[in-house]
């Protein structure tokens, strides 16, 4: 039997280190093999169940005979027995089915999506996200809200408003999105907003609102008020312009003297998109006292309105200003007047030289957007 008793101390230490290193390497190899084997088994299991789930959803939902005969989803009695072959009591299988249902809902429309939702409710798959939104972990709450939103499952309004005041930013933003997606009054959280609505969040809120077919678009003029957070007002200004809500024009004009430069710029931009002809005089009168960013917005707005009343002002800015951006936007706005400015454009093209001439030619090219 091998023994190290008779060896010097330094050899004993070296042998012990070698043995430990060998054992460590062996453990690493065993761990790698086990993990790869487990991953392979999991992938095969997932692939097999994914194929089965797709087959069941296609046969029982997408190709449902009653659905194609014109029956409403509420009148269709779903056959849940085929889904009993799935081990839905296991989280991995339940999550896999939910992911596929959501995937199908995003790719389909009409009564098929409603029937998919009915399947989701009939299999009681909503219980997990309803439990998640009561969790103390922000990640769990966000996951629960996201799933319930994707499946259009109602959430208590008061509880949703409490989540909209949550200290965690991700939870708060997801609760706002859920409010727009699920509630009859989608923007009731506006009065609760204490932290700014971020630019990407504004786009998401408008996207979610565009998906609603069960409500009318609210009048955003209601929230264009100094009572609300500046980011709320900014969002509503842009939304009012997007949905061409002309009742907001008087409120936008009132915001032109706002101390908040961003709100002032948004108001000018919206007036241009709403083609508020009665605001042109106000815009021209305030032009001289404004910072450059607001001046550029005013020039763009006058071009969008295009009434022809401010062509002299635009011509003066184009010819007399030393600022390149002012000249460029003035020329662009003159060109945007189209028939009203036909003679002026011709005259400026002939009589200008050097940089002004190049700017005018650039603005006349419909392929140039900047």
C-alpha positions as CSV (number, residue, x, y, z in Angstrom):
1,X,0.0,0.0,0.0
2,X,1.3,3.4,-1.0
3,X,2.3,5.6,2.0
4,X,4.0,9.0,2.2
5,X,5.2,8.6,5.8
6,X,8.9,8.1,4.7
7,X,9.1,11.0,2.4
8,X,10.5,14.5,3.2
9,X,8.0,17.1,4.3
10,X,8.2,19.2,1.1
11,X,7.3,16.1,-1.0
12,X,4.4,15.3,1.3
13,X,3.1,18.8,0.8
14,X,3.5,18.6,-3.0
15,X,1.7,15.3,-3.1
16,X,-1.2,16.7,-1.1
17,X,-1.5,19.7,-3.4
18,X,-1.4,17.4,-6.5
19,X,-4.1,15.2,-5.0
20,X,-6.3,18.3,-4.2
21,X,-5.8,19.7,-7.7
22,X,-6.6,16.4,-9.3
23,X,-9.8,16.1,-7.2
24,X,-10.8,19.6,-8.1
25,X,-10.3,19.0,-11.9
26,X,-12.2,15.8,-11.6
27,X,-15.1,17.5,-9.8
28,X,-15.1,20.2,-12.5
29,X,-15.3,17.7,-15.3
30,X,-18.1,15.8,-13.5
31,X,-20.0,19.0,-13.0
32,X,-19.7,20.0,-16.6
33,X,-20.8,16.6,-17.8
34,X,-23.8,16.6,-15.5
35,X,-24.8,20.1,-16.5
36,X,-24.6,19.4,-20.2
37,X,-26.5,16.2,-19.7
38,X,-29.2,18.0,-17.8
39,X,-29.4,20.8,-20.4
40,X,-29.7,18.2,-23.2
41,X,-32.5,16.4,-21.4
42,X,-34.3,19.7,-20.6
43,X,-33.9,20.9,-24.3
44,X,-35.3,17.6,-25.6
45,X,-38.2,17.7,-23.1
46,X,-39.0,21.3,-24.0
47,X,-38.8,20.6,-27.7
48,X,-41.2,17.6,-27.4
49,X,-43.7,19.5,-25.3
50,X,-43.4,22.6,-27.5
51,X,-44.4,20.5,-30.5
52,X,-47.3,19.0,-28.5
53,X,-48.5,22.4,-27.3
54,X,-48.4,23.8,-30.9
55,X,-50.4,20.8,-32.1
56,X,-53.0,21.2,-29.4
57,X,-53.4,25.0,-29.9
58,X,-53.6,24.5,-33.7
59,X,-56.2,21.8,-33.5
60,X,-58.3,23.1,-30.6
61,X,-58.1,26.8,-31.1
62,X,-56.8,28.0,-34.4
63,X,-58.7,25.3,-36.5
64,X,-61.7,25.1,-34.1
65,X,-64.7,24.1,-36.2
66,X,-67.2,26.1,-34.2
67,X,-65.1,29.2,-34.5
68,X,-64.9,28.9,-38.3
69,X,-68.7,28.4,-38.4
70,X,-69.2,31.8,-36.9
71,X,-69.9,31.0,-33.3
72,X,-68.8,33.7,-30.8
73,X,-65.9,32.6,-28.5
74,X,-68.2,32.8,-25.5
75,X,-70.6,30.3,-27.1
76,X,-67.8,27.8,-27.8
77,X,-67.4,24.9,-25.4
78,X,-63.6,24.2,-25.3
79,X,-62.4,20.7,-25.0
80,X,-59.9,20.8,-22.2
81,X,-59.3,17.0,-22.0
82,X,-56.5,17.1,-24.7
83,X,-54.6,19.5,-22.5
84,X,-54.6,17.1,-19.6
85,X,-51.6,15.3,-21.2
86,X,-49.5,18.3,-20.3
87,X,-48.0,18.4,-16.8
88,X,-49.4,21.8,-16.0
89,X,-48.8,21.4,-12.3
90,X,-45.1,21.8,-13.1
91,X,-44.0,25.4,-13.5
92,X,-41.8,24.9,-16.6
93,X,-44.7,23.3,-18.5
94,X,-47.2,25.9,-17.4
95,X,-44.8,28.7,-18.4
96,X,-44.2,27.1,-21.8
97,X,-47.9,26.9,-22.5
98,X,-48.5,30.5,-21.5
99,X,-45.6,31.7,-23.7
100,X,-47.1,30.0,-26.7
101,X,-50.6,31.3,-26.0
102,X,-49.2,34.8,-25.8
103,X,-47.1,34.2,-29.0
104,X,-50.2,33.1,-30.9
105,X,-52.2,36.0,-29.6
106,X,-49.6,38.5,-30.9
107,X,-49.6,36.9,-34.3
108,X,-53.4,36.4,-34.7
109,X,-56.4,38.7,-34.4
110,X,-60.2,38.7,-34.0
111,X,-62.1,35.9,-32.3
112,X,-59.1,33.6,-32.3
113,X,-57.3,35.7,-29.8
114,X,-60.5,35.8,-27.6
115,X,-60.7,32.0,-27.8
116,X,-57.0,31.8,-26.7
117,X,-57.8,34.0,-23.8
118,X,-60.8,31.8,-22.9
119,X,-58.5,28.8,-22.9
120,X,-56.1,30.6,-20.6
121,X,-58.9,31.4,-18.2
122,X,-60.4,27.9,-18.4
123,X,-57.1,26.2,-17.5
124,X,-56.8,28.7,-14.5
125,X,-53.4,29.8,-15.7
126,X,-54.1,33.3,-14.4
127,X,-53.7,32.2,-10.8
128,X,-49.9,32.4,-10.8
129,X,-49.6,36.0,-12.1
130,X,-52.4,37.1,-9.7
131,X,-50.3,35.7,-6.9
132,X,-47.2,37.3,-8.3
133,X,-48.6,40.8,-8.3
134,X,-49.1,40.5,-4.5
135,X,-45.5,39.6,-4.0
136,X,-42.9,41.7,-2.2
137,X,-40.4,41.1,-4.9
138,X,-40.4,43.8,-7.7
139,X,-39.3,41.2,-10.3
140,X,-42.3,39.0,-9.5
141,X,-44.7,41.9,-9.6
142,X,-43.5,43.0,-13.0
143,X,-43.7,39.5,-14.4
144,X,-47.2,39.1,-13.1
145,X,-48.4,42.4,-14.5
146,X,-46.8,41.7,-17.9
147,X,-48.6,38.3,-18.2
148,X,-52.0,39.7,-17.1
149,X,-51.6,42.6,-19.6
150,X,-50.7,40.2,-22.4
151,X,-53.8,38.1,-21.7
152,X,-56.2,41.1,-20.9
153,X,-57.0,39.8,-17.5
154,X,-58.7,42.5,-15.3
155,X,-56.9,43.8,-12.2
156,X,-58.5,45.7,-9.4
157,X,-58.2,49.4,-10.1
158,X,-57.3,50.5,-6.6
159,X,-54.6,47.9,-6.3
160,X,-53.2,48.9,-9.7
161,X,-53.1,52.5,-8.6
162,X,-51.2,51.5,-5.5
163,X,-48.7,49.8,-7.7
164,X,-48.5,52.9,-9.8
165,X,-47.2,54.7,-6.7
166,X,-44.7,51.9,-6.0
167,X,-41.2,52.9,-4.9
168,X,-39.6,50.6,-7.5
169,X,-39.4,52.3,-10.9
170,X,-39.9,49.1,-12.9
171,X,-43.1,48.2,-11.0
172,X,-44.4,51.7,-11.3
173,X,-43.9,51.9,-15.0
174,X,-45.4,48.4,-15.6
175,X,-48.4,49.4,-13.5
176,X,-48.9,52.5,-15.7
177,X,-48.8,50.4,-18.8
178,X,-51.3,47.9,-17.3
179,X,-53.6,50.8,-16.5
180,X,-53.6,51.9,-20.1
181,X,-54.1,48.3,-21.3
182,X,-56.8,47.2,-18.9
183,X,-58.8,50.0,-17.3
184,X,-61.9,51.7,-18.7
185,X,-60.2,55.0,-17.8
186,X,-56.7,54.3,-19.0
187,X,-55.0,57.4,-17.8
188,X,-56.5,57.7,-14.3
189,X,-53.0,57.4,-12.9
190,X,-52.0,60.8,-14.2
191,X,-53.0,62.5,-10.9
192,X,-50.7,60.1,-9.1
193,X,-47.6,60.8,-11.2
194,X,-44.7,62.2,-9.1
195,X,-41.8,60.9,-11.1
196,X,-41.4,61.9,-14.8
197,X,-42.8,59.7,-17.6
198,X,-39.7,58.7,-19.6
199,X,-39.6,59.1,-23.4
200,X,-39.7,55.3,-24.1
201,X,-42.6,55.0,-21.7
202,X,-44.6,57.6,-23.6
203,X,-44.2,55.6,-26.8
204,X,-45.3,52.4,-25.0
205,X,-48.3,54.1,-23.5
206,X,-49.4,55.3,-26.9
207,X,-48.8,51.9,-28.5
208,X,-50.9,50.2,-25.8
209,X,-53.7,52.8,-26.3
210,X,-53.7,52.1,-30.0
211,X,-54.5,48.4,-29.2
212,X,-57.7,49.3,-27.3
213,X,-60.8,48.7,-29.4
214,X,-63.2,48.8,-26.5
215,X,-62.9,52.4,-25.5
216,X,-62.9,55.8,-27.2
217,X,-59.7,57.8,-27.2
218,X,-59.9,60.2,-24.3
219,X,-59.6,64.0,-24.7
220,X,-56.0,64.8,-23.7
221,X,-56.9,68.5,-23.3
222,X,-58.2,67.5,-19.8
223,X,-54.7,67.0,-18.6
224,X,-53.0,69.9,-20.3
225,X,-52.9,71.9,-17.1
226,X,-50.2,73.1,-14.7
227,X,-51.9,71.0,-12.0
228,X,-50.3,67.9,-13.4
229,X,-46.7,66.8,-13.5
230,X,-44.8,68.5,-16.4
231,X,-44.1,65.1,-18.0
232,X,-47.8,64.3,-18.0
233,X,-48.6,67.6,-19.7
234,X,-45.8,67.0,-22.2
235,X,-47.2,63.6,-23.0
236,X,-50.7,64.9,-23.4
237,X,-49.6,67.7,-25.7
238,X,-48.0,65.2,-28.0
239,X,-50.9,62.8,-27.8
240,X,-53.4,65.6,-28.6
241,X,-51.4,66.5,-31.7
242,X,-51.1,62.8,-32.7
243,X,-54.9,62.3,-32.4
244,X,-55.7,65.8,-33.9
245,X,-57.7,66.9,-30.9
246,X,-58.4,70.5,-31.9
247,X,-60.1,71.3,-28.6
248,X,-56.6,71.4,-27.1
249,X,-55.5,74.5,-29.1
250,X,-56.6,77.2,-26.6
251,X,-54.8,75.3,-23.8
252,X,-51.7,75.0,-26.0
253,X,-51.7,78.8,-26.7
254,X,-51.9,79.4,-23.0
255,X,-48.8,77.3,-22.5
256,X,-46.7,79.5,-24.8
257,X,-45.7,81.7,-21.9
258,X,-44.7,78.7,-19.7
259,X,-41.4,79.0,-17.9
260,X,-40.7,75.3,-18.7
261,X,-38.9,75.4,-22.0
262,X,-39.7,71.8,-22.9
263,X,-43.5,72.4,-22.4
264,X,-43.2,75.6,-24.5
265,X,-41.4,73.8,-27.3
266,X,-44.0,70.9,-27.2
267,X,-46.9,73.4,-27.3
268,X,-45.4,75.2,-30.3
269,X,-44.8,71.9,-32.1
270,X,-48.3,70.7,-31.4
271,X,-49.8,73.9,-32.7
272,X,-48.0,73.4,-35.9
273,X,-49.2,69.8,-36.2
274,X,-52.8,70.9,-35.4
275,X,-52.4,73.6,-38.1
276,X,-53.7,76.2,-35.6
277,X,-54.0,79.2,-37.9
278,X,-55.3,81.4,-35.2
279,X,-52.0,80.9,-33.2
280,X,-49.7,82.2,-36.0
281,X,-49.8,85.8,-34.9
282,X,-49.0,84.8,-31.3
283,X,-46.0,82.7,-32.5
284,X,-44.6,85.5,-34.6
285,X,-44.9,88.0,-31.8
286,X,-43.1,85.8,-29.3
287,X,-40.4,84.8,-31.7
288,X,-37.8,87.5,-30.9
289,X,-37.7,86.8,-27.2
290,X,-37.2,83.0,-27.4
291,X,-34.1,80.9,-27.2
292,X,-32.8,79.3,-30.4
293,X,-34.6,75.9,-29.8
294,X,-38.0,77.6,-29.5
295,X,-37.3,79.8,-32.5
296,X,-36.6,76.7,-34.6
297,X,-39.9,75.1,-33.4
298,X,-41.8,78.3,-34.3
299,X,-40.3,78.3,-37.8
300,X,-41.3,74.6,-38.3
301,X,-44.8,75.3,-36.9
302,X,-45.4,78.1,-39.3
303,X,-44.4,75.9,-42.2
304,X,-46.8,73.1,-41.0
305,X,-49.7,75.6,-40.6
306,X,-48.9,77.0,-44.1
307,X,-51.7,79.6,-44.2
308,X,-49.5,82.1,-46.2
309,X,-50.0,84.9,-43.7
310,X,-46.4,84.6,-42.4
311,X,-44.4,84.4,-45.6
312,X,-43.0,87.8,-45.2
313,X,-41.7,86.9,-41.7
314,X,-40.2,83.7,-43.0
315,X,-38.6,85.5,-45.9
316,X,-37.0,88.1,-43.6
317,X,-35.6,85.4,-41.3
318,X,-34.2,83.5,-44.3
319,X,-32.5,86.6,-45.8
320,X,-31.3,88.4,-42.7
321,X,-30.5,85.8,-40.1
322,X,-26.8,84.7,-39.7
323,X,-27.8,81.4,-38.1
324,X,-27.6,78.4,-40.4
325,X,-30.4,76.4,-38.7
326,X,-32.7,79.4,-38.7
327,X,-32.1,79.9,-42.4
328,X,-32.6,76.2,-43.2
329,X,-35.9,75.9,-41.3
330,X,-37.1,79.2,-42.7
331,X,-36.5,77.9,-46.2
332,X,-38.1,74.6,-45.4
333,X,-41.2,76.3,-44.0
334,X,-41.5,78.6,-47.1
335,X,-41.3,75.6,-49.4
336,X,-44.0,73.8,-47.2
337,X,-46.4,76.6,-48.1
338,X,-46.5,75.1,-51.6
339,X,-49.0,77.0,-53.8
340,X,-49.0,80.0,-51.5
341,X,-45.2,80.4,-51.8
342,X,-44.7,79.5,-55.4
343,X,-43.8,83.0,-56.6
344,X,-41.7,83.7,-53.5
345,X,-39.7,80.4,-53.9
346,X,-39.0,81.3,-57.6
347,X,-37.8,84.8,-56.6
348,X,-35.6,83.5,-53.8
349,X,-34.1,80.8,-56.0
350,X,-33.2,83.4,-58.7
351,X,-32.1,86.3,-56.6
352,X,-30.0,84.6,-53.9
353,X,-26.4,83.7,-54.1
354,X,-23.9,81.5,-52.2
355,X,-25.1,79.8,-49.1
356,X,-28.7,81.1,-49.1
357,X,-29.1,79.8,-52.7
358,X,-27.7,76.4,-51.7
359,X,-30.1,76.2,-48.7
360,X,-33.1,77.0,-50.9
361,X,-32.1,74.4,-53.5
362,X,-31.6,71.9,-50.7
363,X,-35.1,72.7,-49.3
364,X,-36.7,72.2,-52.7
365,X,-35.4,68.7,-53.0
366,X,-38.2,66.4,-51.7
367,X,-35.6,63.7,-50.8
368,X,-33.9,65.9,-48.2
369,X,-35.5,65.7,-44.8
370,X,-32.9,67.5,-42.8
